[in-house]
Amino acid sequence: MEAMIKNYMEKLQREGYKYTNQREEILRIIMDNKDDHLSCEEVHNIVSKENKDVGIATVYRTLQLFEKLNFVYRINFDDGVSRYELNLGTENHHHHHLICTKCGSVTEVKMDLLELLEDNIEKEEGFTIQDHNVKFYGICKNCKKEN
């Protein structure tokens, strides 16, 4: 993880931005919680436990900068809250998400079954697809067990 943080921080500086301890702390939180799709408020709650001087505006601006530099993806699950996910640089596309309408849990689906569809759209429509985002809404297995 240290090598990854170093790479991100070096890219930050190459792009003309200052390295700060606050930015590193926020990056570490995103990395430590990479499967949790944290909101700005959740990141702030975690960082403020260790560093009371980090305000919500700093977290918000830092996450915006990280998105601009492709360190993170911003994801919206149609509930009015932006969440952030670490960009590991290992995927050509974002993965898909299963969203439970009962408890709000989010599960990632790693398989990408849309490549053939994308190829057909590009061929038939002459449209170059840069990305796609698929969300499935339903009841998760834990909520099903409760019924």
Secondary structure, DSSP 8 states (H G I E B T S, - for coil): -HHHHHHHHHHHHHTT----HHHHHHHHHHHHTTTS-EEHHHHHHHHHHH-TT--HHHHHHHHHHHHHTTSEEEEE-SSS-EEEEE--S--SS--EEEEETTT--EEEE-----HHHHHHHHHHH---------EEEE--HHHHHH-
